[in-house]
Amino acid sequence: MKILLSFAVLALSGAAALYYLNFFKKGNEINTVSGKSFYDLSITTLDGKTKINFKDFKGKKVLCVNTASKCGFTPQYEGLQQLQERYKDKLIIVGFPCNQFLGQESGSATEIAEFCSKNYGVTFQMTEKINVKGKEQHPVYQWLCQKVNNGKEDVTVGWNFGKFLIDENGNYVAYFPSKVTPLSTEITSKL
């Protein structure tokens, strides 16, 4: 009986191993930027012409925010701009347009830029439109969302205008969900 049970366990283990080997062979690898620091990351700007290299922000805090133009939280653009102006000597804000939440950022890069400028006077950096979750999650968000990368916690971005704060040495500080407004003491007390 023990021998039969051992063979059954080995057969199941073999089947599980085969499943995982096939899973990874199909390109379904786990999203990870393992071994990279925040300063090793980069992303293309909204205009598609320039790279934002996060190493250029050494010595300043960075607030990463996934944004959308047609969301109940869209008025937070105003607070983000005020935060950028108030703390410009020690804070960089980077907006990451994302269309993963009910299609609330469906516009083109030009439309997004015009909307942000015209309606909220946004001057802080904006990136290309990206995915902040799922299989196509951008490497910056892989780093932000995975404890194995950021060293602090696993986070699932639940909606537009989630905010990640990185300190002046490239260390993950905290995640603030959408309901936490840019000028709240939860954020400003950490600046």
C-alpha positions as CSV (number, residue, x, y, z in Angstrom):
1,M,0.0,0.0,0.0
2,K,2.8,2.4,0.9
3,I,4.6,1.7,-2.4
4,L,1.4,2.4,-4.4
5,L,0.8,5.6,-2.5
6,S,4.4,6.7,-3.2
7,F,4.0,6.0,-6.9
8,A,0.7,8.0,-7.0
9,V,2.4,11.0,-5.3
10,L,5.3,10.8,-7.7
11,A,2.9,10.6,-10.7
12,L,1.0,13.6,-9.4
13,S,4.2,15.5,-8.7
14,G,5.4,14.7,-12.2
15,A,2.2,15.9,-13.7
16,A,2.3,19.1,-11.7
17,A,5.9,19.7,-12.8
18,L,5.0,19.0,-16.4
19,Y,2.1,21.5,-16.1
20,Y,4.4,24.2,-14.7
21,L,7.1,23.6,-17.3
22,N,4.5,23.9,-20.1
23,F,3.0,27.0,-18.4
24,F,6.4,28.8,-18.4
25,K,7.3,27.5,-21.8
26,K,4.3,29.3,-23.3
27,G,5.6,32.7,-22.2
28,N,3.3,33.0,-19.1
29,E,6.2,33.8,-16.8
30,I,5.6,35.6,-13.6
31,N,6.0,39.3,-13.9
32,T,9.2,40.3,-12.1
33,V,12.0,42.8,-12.4
34,S,13.9,40.8,-9.8
35,G,17.2,42.3,-8.8
36,K,16.5,45.7,-10.2
37,S,16.3,48.9,-8.2
38,F,13.8,51.6,-8.8
39,Y,16.6,53.6,-10.4
40,D,17.2,50.8,-13.0
41,L,13.7,51.4,-14.4
42,S,12.6,53.7,-17.3
43,I,9.5,54.4,-19.3
44,T,8.6,56.4,-22.4
45,T,6.9,59.8,-22.0
46,L,3.4,60.5,-23.2
47,D,4.6,62.1,-26.4
48,G,6.5,58.9,-27.2
49,K,9.7,60.8,-27.9
50,T,11.6,60.7,-24.6
51,K,12.6,58.2,-21.9
52,I,12.0,58.9,-18.3
53,N,15.0,57.4,-16.4
54,F,14.2,57.1,-12.8
55,K,17.9,57.3,-11.9
56,D,17.6,61.0,-12.9
57,F,15.4,61.5,-9.8
58,K,17.9,60.4,-7.2
59,G,17.8,62.8,-4.3
60,K,14.1,63.5,-4.7
61,K,10.9,61.7,-3.6
62,V,8.8,60.3,-6.5
63,L,5.0,59.9,-6.5
64,C,3.8,57.4,-9.1
65,V,0.1,57.7,-9.9
66,N,-2.0,55.7,-12.4
67,T,-4.3,58.3,-14.0
68,A,-7.5,58.5,-16.1
69,S,-9.4,61.3,-17.8
70,K,-13.0,60.0,-17.3
71,C,-13.0,58.9,-13.7
72,G,-14.7,60.2,-10.5
73,F,-11.2,60.7,-9.1
74,T,-10.0,62.7,-12.2
75,P,-10.3,66.0,-10.3
76,Q,-7.3,64.7,-8.3
77,Y,-5.2,66.0,-11.2
78,E,-5.7,69.5,-9.6
79,G,-4.3,68.3,-6.2
80,L,-1.4,66.5,-7.9
81,Q,-0.4,69.7,-9.7
82,Q,-0.7,71.7,-6.5
83,L,1.4,69.1,-4.7
84,Q,4.0,69.2,-7.5
85,E,4.2,73.0,-7.2
86,R,4.3,73.1,-3.4
87,Y,7.0,70.5,-3.1
88,K,8.9,71.0,-6.4
89,D,12.3,71.1,-4.7
90,K,12.0,67.6,-3.3
91,L,9.2,65.8,-5.1
92,I,8.6,64.5,-8.7
93,I,5.2,63.4,-9.7
94,V,4.8,61.0,-12.6
95,G,1.4,60.2,-14.0
96,F,0.8,56.8,-15.7
97,P,-2.3,56.9,-17.9
98,C,-4.1,53.6,-17.8
99,N,-7.2,52.3,-19.5
100,Q,-7.7,49.1,-17.4
101,F,-10.5,50.4,-15.2
102,L,-13.8,50.6,-17.1
103,G,-12.1,52.2,-20.1
104,Q,-11.8,55.5,-18.4
105,E,-8.6,56.5,-20.3
106,S,-9.5,55.6,-23.8
107,G,-8.0,58.7,-25.5
108,S,-4.9,59.0,-27.6
109,A,-1.7,60.4,-26.2
110,T,-2.5,63.8,-27.8
111,E,-6.0,63.8,-26.3
112,I,-4.7,62.9,-22.8
113,A,-2.1,65.6,-22.9
114,E,-4.6,68.2,-24.1
115,F,-7.2,67.2,-21.5
116,C,-4.7,67.4,-18.6
117,S,-3.2,70.7,-19.7
118,K,-6.5,72.4,-20.6
119,N,-8.6,71.2,-17.6
120,Y,-6.0,71.0,-14.8
121,G,-2.9,72.8,-15.9
122,V,-0.8,69.7,-15.5
123,T,2.9,70.3,-15.9
124,F,4.2,67.2,-14.1
125,Q,5.6,64.3,-16.1
126,M,3.2,61.9,-17.9
127,T,4.1,58.6,-19.4
128,E,2.8,56.5,-22.3
129,K,-0.4,54.7,-21.6
130,I,0.4,51.4,-19.7
131,N,-1.1,48.4,-17.9
132,V,-0.7,48.6,-14.1
133,K,-1.9,45.0,-13.5
134,G,-2.2,41.7,-15.3
135,K,0.0,39.8,-17.7
136,E,0.9,43.0,-19.6
137,Q,1.8,44.9,-16.4
138,H,4.5,47.5,-17.2
139,P,7.9,46.8,-15.5
140,V,7.6,49.9,-13.4
141,Y,4.4,48.6,-11.9
142,Q,5.9,45.1,-11.5
143,W,8.4,46.8,-9.2
144,L,5.9,48.9,-7.4
145,C,3.4,46.1,-6.9
146,Q,5.5,43.1,-5.9
147,K,7.2,42.7,-2.5
148,V,9.9,40.5,-4.2
149,N,10.9,43.7,-6.1
150,N,10.1,46.6,-3.8
151,G,11.1,44.9,-0.6
152,K,8.1,46.1,1.4
153,E,4.7,44.8,0.3
154,D,2.5,43.3,-2.4
155,V,-0.1,45.7,-3.8
156,T,-2.9,45.2,-6.3
157,V,-3.9,48.5,-7.9
158,G,-7.6,48.6,-7.4
159,W,-8.6,51.7,-9.4
160,N,-7.4,54.9,-11.0
161,F,-5.4,57.4,-9.0
162,G,-3.6,54.9,-6.8
163,K,-0.4,56.5,-5.5
164,F,3.0,55.0,-4.7
165,L,5.6,57.0,-2.9
166,I,9.3,56.3,-3.4
167,D,11.9,58.1,-1.2
168,E,14.9,60.1,-2.3
169,N,17.1,56.9,-2.2
170,G,14.8,54.9,-4.4
171,N,13.1,53.0,-1.6
172,Y,9.5,52.1,-1.6
173,V,7.7,54.1,1.2
174,A,3.9,53.5,0.8
175,Y,0.9,52.9,-1.4
176,F,-2.1,55.2,-1.1
177,P,-5.4,54.0,-2.7
178,S,-7.6,56.3,-4.8
179,K,-9.6,57.8,-2.0
180,V,-6.4,59.3,-0.4
181,T,-6.2,62.7,-2.0
182,P,-2.9,64.2,-3.1
183,L,-2.9,67.0,-0.5
184,S,-4.0,64.7,2.4
185,T,-1.7,64.6,5.5
186,E,-1.3,60.8,4.8
187,I,0.9,61.9,1.9
188,T,2.2,65.3,2.9
189,S,3.4,64.0,6.2
190,K,5.8,61.7,4.4
191,L,7.3,64.5,2.2
